[in-house]
Amino acid sequence: MATRVSTALMEAGPACCPTGLTEPMDRSTAEELARLLKAVADPARLQLLALLRSSENCEACACDLTEPLGLSQPTVSHHLKVLTEAGILGREKRGYWTWYFVVPSRLHELAAVLA
């Protein structure tokens, strides 16, 4: 399970540069932040996030995510796994199907760095 980026990164910086990168960070925080950024640094993963965020309740069945991306089911599953391991998505089994949903707090952490 993903650890959380430090709260220092979540706080706004000065008005001139309102990002979470306004002070030195320890190695473990940098590694976690890099892992989070790597998870979204792929066009298919960004598409998946956009699809989920635009879906009702920010969730969708895995079976509904292959066609919009134009990728095979194993490829989409791989990307969903990367996003889930980074803590950006959560998943829930419902019968035979796996549903994926956005974890808002994790997106807020990402936004705090990029803002």
C-alpha positions as CSV (number, residue, x, y, z in Angstrom):
1,M,0.0,0.0,0.0
2,A,1.2,3.5,-0.8
3,T,2.5,5.7,2.0
4,R,1.4,9.3,2.0
5,V,3.4,12.3,0.9
6,S,4.4,14.4,3.8
7,T,2.1,17.2,5.0
8,A,4.8,19.7,4.3
9,L,4.3,19.1,0.6
10,M,0.5,19.5,1.0
11,E,0.9,23.1,2.4
12,A,0.9,26.0,0.0
13,G,4.1,27.8,-0.5
14,P,4.6,31.5,-0.8
15,A,2.5,33.4,-3.3
16,C,5.3,33.6,-5.8
17,C,5.6,29.9,-6.1
18,P,2.6,28.1,-4.5
19,T,3.9,24.5,-4.7
20,G,4.8,21.9,-2.2
21,L,8.4,22.0,-3.4
22,T,9.4,25.1,-1.5
23,E,11.7,23.4,1.0
24,P,14.2,20.5,1.1
25,M,12.6,17.1,1.6
26,D,14.0,13.9,3.0
27,R,14.9,10.9,0.8
28,S,11.8,8.8,1.7
29,T,9.4,11.7,0.9
30,A,11.2,12.3,-2.4
31,E,11.0,8.6,-3.3
32,E,7.3,8.4,-2.5
33,L,6.6,11.6,-4.5
34,A,8.6,10.2,-7.5
35,R,6.6,7.0,-7.3
36,L,3.4,9.0,-7.3
37,L,4.5,11.1,-10.3
38,K,5.7,8.0,-12.2
39,A,2.3,6.4,-11.8
40,V,0.6,9.3,-13.6
41,A,3.4,9.8,-16.2
42,D,1.8,7.7,-18.8
43,P,-0.9,8.7,-21.4
44,A,-3.0,5.6,-20.8
45,R,-3.0,6.2,-17.0
46,L,-4.0,9.8,-17.5
47,Q,-6.8,8.7,-19.7
48,L,-7.9,6.2,-17.1
49,L,-8.0,8.9,-14.4
50,A,-10.0,11.2,-16.7
51,L,-12.4,8.4,-17.5
52,L,-12.9,7.6,-13.8
53,R,-13.2,11.2,-12.7
54,S,-15.8,11.9,-15.3
55,S,-17.8,8.8,-14.4
56,E,-20.7,8.7,-12.0
57,N,-19.3,8.6,-8.5
58,C,-15.8,8.6,-10.0
59,E,-15.9,4.9,-10.4
60,A,-16.2,2.3,-13.2
61,C,-16.1,-1.4,-13.9
62,A,-12.8,-2.6,-15.3
63,C,-14.8,-4.1,-18.2
64,D,-15.9,-0.6,-19.3
65,L,-12.4,0.8,-19.5
66,T,-10.8,-1.1,-22.3
67,E,-12.9,0.1,-25.3
68,P,-12.5,3.9,-24.6
69,L,-8.7,3.5,-24.4
70,G,-8.5,1.2,-27.4
71,L,-6.1,-1.1,-25.5
72,S,-6.3,-4.7,-24.7
73,Q,-7.7,-5.9,-21.3
74,P,-4.3,-7.1,-20.0
75,T,-2.7,-3.7,-20.8
76,V,-5.5,-1.8,-19.1
77,S,-5.3,-4.1,-16.1
78,H,-1.6,-3.4,-15.9
79,H,-2.2,0.4,-15.9
80,L,-5.0,0.0,-13.3
81,K,-2.6,-2.0,-11.1
82,V,0.1,0.7,-11.2
83,L,-2.4,3.4,-10.3
84,T,-3.9,1.2,-7.5
85,E,-0.4,0.4,-6.1
86,A,0.3,4.1,-6.0
87,G,-2.8,4.6,-4.0
88,I,-4.4,6.9,-6.7
89,L,-7.2,4.3,-7.3
90,G,-9.0,1.9,-5.0
91,R,-10.7,-1.2,-6.1
92,E,-13.7,-3.3,-5.0
93,K,-14.9,-6.7,-6.1
94,R,-18.6,-6.8,-7.0
95,G,-19.6,-10.3,-8.0
96,Y,-17.4,-11.3,-10.9
97,W,-16.3,-7.7,-11.7
98,T,-13.7,-5.4,-10.2
99,W,-14.7,-1.7,-9.9
100,Y,-12.1,1.0,-9.7
101,F,-12.6,4.4,-8.0
102,V,-10.5,7.5,-7.5
103,V,-9.0,8.1,-4.1
104,P,-9.5,11.9,-3.7
105,S,-6.9,12.4,-1.0
106,R,-4.2,11.0,-3.2
107,L,-5.1,13.3,-6.0
108,H,-5.0,16.2,-3.6
109,E,-1.4,15.2,-2.7
110,L,-0.5,15.2,-6.4
111,A,-2.2,18.6,-6.9
112,A,-0.4,20.1,-4.0
113,V,2.9,19.5,-5.7
114,L,1.8,20.6,-9.1
115,A,-0.2,23.6,-8.2
